[in-house]
Amino acid sequence: HSIGISYVGGYDTDGKTPRDTRTEEQRASMLSLLVDLRKMYPSAKIIGHRDTSPDKNGNHLIESWEWVKACPCFDAAKEYRRI
Protein backbone atom coordinates (compact mmCIF):
# COMPACT_ATOMS: atom_id res chain seq x y z
CA HIS A 1 0.00 0.00 0.00
CA SER A 2 2.75 2.38 -0.92
CA ILE A 3 4.49 3.90 -3.89
CA GLY A 4 8.27 4.01 -3.83
CA ILE A 5 10.14 6.78 -5.58
CA SER A 6 13.88 6.62 -6.02
CA TYR A 7 16.59 8.79 -7.48
CA VAL A 8 20.21 8.03 -8.35
CA GLY A 9 22.62 9.64 -5.93
CA GLY A 10 22.60 10.35 -2.24
CA TYR A 11 26.24 9.88 -1.34
CA ASP A 12 29.25 12.14 -1.14
CA THR A 13 32.13 11.62 -3.56
CA ASP A 14 33.54 8.94 -1.25
CA GLY A 15 30.48 6.79 -1.94
CA LYS A 16 29.91 6.19 1.78
CA THR A 17 28.81 9.46 3.38
CA PRO A 18 25.12 10.26 2.84
CA ARG A 19 24.62 13.66 1.15
CA ASP A 20 21.78 15.35 -0.70
CA THR A 21 23.24 15.24 -4.19
CA ARG A 22 20.05 15.85 -6.16
CA THR A 23 20.41 18.01 -9.23
CA GLU A 24 17.93 20.79 -9.96
CA GLU A 25 16.45 18.55 -12.65
CA GLN A 26 15.97 15.70 -10.15
CA ARG A 27 14.36 18.08 -7.66
CA ALA A 28 11.96 19.46 -10.28
CA SER A 29 11.08 16.00 -11.56
CA MET A 30 10.41 14.65 -8.06
CA LEU A 31 8.27 17.65 -7.17
CA SER A 32 6.23 17.28 -10.37
CA LEU A 33 5.70 13.56 -9.73
CA LEU A 34 4.65 14.15 -6.11
CA VAL A 35 2.19 16.87 -7.13
CA ASP A 36 0.60 14.45 -9.62
CA LEU A 37 0.49 11.63 -7.06
CA ARG A 38 -1.04 13.94 -4.44
CA LYS A 39 -3.96 14.55 -6.84
CA MET A 40 -4.52 10.80 -7.13
CA TYR A 41 -3.91 10.01 -3.45
CA PRO A 42 -4.82 13.13 -1.43
CA SER A 43 -4.52 11.48 1.98
CA ALA A 44 -1.20 9.74 1.36
CA LYS A 45 1.80 10.50 3.57
CA ILE A 46 5.00 11.63 1.91
CA ILE A 47 7.91 10.20 3.88
CA GLY A 48 11.39 8.89 3.27
CA HIS A 49 12.66 5.34 3.79
CA ARG A 50 14.39 6.43 6.95
CA ASP A 51 11.06 7.57 8.41
CA THR A 52 9.89 3.95 8.55
CA SER A 53 12.65 3.06 11.01
CA PRO A 54 11.58 1.85 14.46
CA ASP A 55 11.00 4.41 17.22
CA LYS A 56 13.49 2.83 19.62
CA ASN A 57 12.89 5.18 22.55
CA GLY A 58 9.12 5.48 22.14
CA ASN A 59 9.01 9.29 21.85
CA HIS A 60 6.95 9.17 18.61
CA LEU A 61 9.81 10.70 16.62
CA ILE A 62 12.20 8.89 14.32
CA GLU A 63 15.52 10.52 15.16
CA SER A 64 18.70 10.17 13.13
CA TRP A 65 20.29 7.75 15.62
CA GLU A 66 17.29 5.43 15.08
CA TRP A 67 17.49 5.32 11.27
CA VAL A 68 17.97 1.89 9.75
CA LYS A 69 18.84 3.66 6.49
CA ALA A 70 19.98 7.23 5.89
CA CYS A 71 18.02 7.57 2.69
CA PRO A 72 16.78 9.78 1.49
CA CYS A 73 19.52 12.21 2.42
CA PHE A 74 16.96 14.95 2.97
CA ASP A 75 13.82 15.29 5.07
CA ALA A 76 11.13 14.28 2.55
CA ALA A 77 8.23 14.82 4.96
CA LYS A 78 9.39 18.36 5.74
CA GLU A 79 10.41 19.29 2.21
CA TYR A 80 7.15 18.17 0.64
CA ARG A 81 4.70 18.92 3.46
CA ARG A 82 2.98 21.67 1.49
CA ILE A 83 2.03 19.46 -1.44
C-alpha positions as CSV (number, residue, x, y, z in Angstrom):
1,H,0.0,0.0,0.0
2,S,2.7,2.4,-0.9
3,I,4.5,3.9,-3.9
4,G,8.3,4.0,-3.8
5,I,10.1,6.8,-5.6
6,S,13.9,6.6,-6.0
7,Y,16.6,8.8,-7.5
8,V,20.2,8.0,-8.4
9,G,22.6,9.6,-5.9
10,G,22.6,10.4,-2.2
11,Y,26.2,9.9,-1.3
12,D,29.2,12.1,-1.1
13,T,32.1,11.6,-3.6
14,D,33.5,8.9,-1.2
15,G,30.5,6.8,-1.9
16,K,29.9,6.2,1.8
17,T,28.8,9.5,3.4
18,P,25.1,10.3,2.8
19,R,24.6,13.7,1.2
20,D,21.8,15.3,-0.7
21,T,23.2,15.2,-4.2
22,R,20.0,15.9,-6.2
23,T,20.4,18.0,-9.2
24,E,17.9,20.8,-10.0
25,E,16.4,18.5,-12.7
26,Q,16.0,15.7,-10.2
27,R,14.4,18.1,-7.7
28,A,12.0,19.5,-10.3
29,S,11.1,16.0,-11.6
30,M,10.4,14.6,-8.1
31,L,8.3,17.6,-7.2
32,S,6.2,17.3,-10.4
33,L,5.7,13.6,-9.7
34,L,4.7,14.1,-6.1
35,V,2.2,16.9,-7.1
36,D,0.6,14.5,-9.6
37,L,0.5,11.6,-7.1
38,R,-1.0,13.9,-4.4
39,K,-4.0,14.6,-6.8
40,M,-4.5,10.8,-7.1
41,Y,-3.9,10.0,-3.5
42,P,-4.8,13.1,-1.4
43,S,-4.5,11.5,2.0
44,A,-1.2,9.7,1.4
45,K,1.8,10.5,3.6
46,I,5.0,11.6,1.9
47,I,7.9,10.2,3.9
48,G,11.4,8.9,3.3
49,H,12.7,5.3,3.8
50,R,14.4,6.4,7.0
51,D,11.1,7.6,8.4
52,T,9.9,4.0,8.6
53,S,12.7,3.1,11.0
54,P,11.6,1.9,14.5
55,D,11.0,4.4,17.2
56,K,13.5,2.8,19.6
57,N,12.9,5.2,22.5
58,G,9.1,5.5,22.1
59,N,9.0,9.3,21.9
60,H,6.9,9.2,18.6
61,L,9.8,10.7,16.6
62,I,12.2,8.9,14.3
63,E,15.5,10.5,15.2
64,S,18.7,10.2,13.1
65,W,20.3,7.8,15.6
66,E,17.3,5.4,15.1
67,W,17.5,5.3,11.3
68,V,18.0,1.9,9.7
69,K,18.8,3.7,6.5
70,A,20.0,7.2,5.9
71,C,18.0,7.6,2.7
72,P,16.8,9.8,1.5
73,C,19.5,12.2,2.4
74,F,17.0,15.0,3.0
75,D,13.8,15.3,5.1
76,A,11.1,14.3,2.6
77,A,8.2,14.8,5.0
78,K,9.4,18.4,5.7
79,E,10.4,19.3,2.2
80,Y,7.1,18.2,0.6
81,R,4.7,18.9,3.5
82,R,3.0,21.7,1.5
83,I,2.0,19.5,-1.4
